[in-house]
Amino acid sequence: MAKNFPHSFIVCDCKQVSLGEIVHAIKEKGAKTLEEIENLTDAGSSCGSCRCKEDDVGVEKMELYLVDILKKFENEK
């Protein structure tokens, strides 16, 4: 994740879930998997395009995926 994104950046367009909400789910609520993030925030629970590049069904690919966010926090440990 080379680019810095503001916490207001919408990661999940379908459910309008921001990066800040996802970071909160990881750091404060202990989410460690895509399923836990989905359960806590609803991100990825609709079309699934925000989960990872392989699941992205959009014509224009997303800038940031849930798996990338999880990897960043795994690497910070």
PLY file of the C-alpha trace (Angstrom):
ply
format ascii 1.0
element vertex 77
property float x
property float y
property float z
element edge 76
property int vertex1
property int vertex2
end_header
0.00 0.00 0.00
2.30 2.72 -1.28
-0.31 5.46 -1.45
-1.60 7.08 1.74
-5.37 7.14 2.04
-7.37 9.35 4.42
-9.54 7.60 7.00
-12.57 9.01 5.17
-11.65 7.07 1.98
-14.53 4.74 1.06
-13.16 1.20 0.66
-16.52 -0.54 0.22
-18.73 1.40 -2.17
-21.77 -0.87 -1.75
-22.00 -0.43 2.01
-20.18 2.95 2.18
-17.58 1.68 4.65
-14.59 3.95 5.18
-10.97 3.07 5.77
-11.33 4.54 9.26
-14.11 2.09 10.12
-12.01 -0.81 8.87
-8.93 0.34 10.78
-11.08 0.63 13.92
-12.37 -2.92 13.42
-8.78 -4.19 13.14
-7.08 -2.12 15.84
-9.86 -1.73 18.41
-12.12 -4.73 17.79
-9.38 -7.26 16.93
-10.49 -8.23 13.41
-7.86 -10.48 11.82
-9.72 -11.93 8.82
-11.90 -10.70 5.97
-14.86 -12.43 7.59
-14.32 -10.62 10.89
-14.08 -7.26 9.08
-17.29 -8.10 7.21
-19.08 -9.03 10.44
-17.97 -5.85 12.21
-18.35 -3.32 9.37
-20.43 -4.91 6.56
-17.53 -4.21 4.15
-17.33 -6.89 1.48
-20.76 -8.29 2.28
-22.50 -7.18 -0.91
-20.72 -7.61 -4.25
-17.34 -8.51 -2.69
-15.27 -6.40 -5.08
-13.52 -4.64 -2.21
-12.23 -7.90 -0.72
-9.36 -8.51 -3.16
-8.33 -7.82 -6.75
-9.41 -11.32 -7.85
-12.97 -10.71 -6.56
-13.23 -7.24 -8.12
-16.01 -7.43 -10.70
-15.85 -3.75 -11.68
-14.60 -2.45 -15.00
-12.37 0.02 -13.17
-10.33 -1.73 -10.49
-10.42 -0.37 -6.97
-7.49 1.50 -5.44
-7.52 -0.31 -2.09
-8.67 -3.77 -1.06
-9.51 -5.24 2.33
-6.75 -7.85 2.02
-4.20 -5.05 1.49
-5.35 -3.32 4.66
-5.13 -6.56 6.64
-1.63 -7.23 5.30
-0.47 -3.77 6.35
-1.53 -4.39 9.95
-0.06 -7.91 9.97
3.29 -6.42 8.91
3.18 -3.81 11.71
3.25 -6.46 14.44
0 1
1 2
2 3
3 4
4 5
5 6
6 7
7 8
8 9
9 10
10 11
11 12
12 13
13 14
14 15
15 16
16 17
17 18
18 19
19 20
20 21
21 22
22 23
23 24
24 25
25 26
26 27
27 28
28 29
29 30
30 31
31 32
32 33
33 34
34 35
35 36
36 37
37 38
38 39
39 40
40 41
41 42
42 43
43 44
44 45
45 46
46 47
47 48
48 49
49 50
50 51
51 52
52 53
53 54
54 55
55 56
56 57
57 58
58 59
59 60
60 61
61 62
62 63
63 64
64 65
65 66
66 67
67 68
68 69
69 70
70 71
71 72
72 73
73 74
74 75
75 76
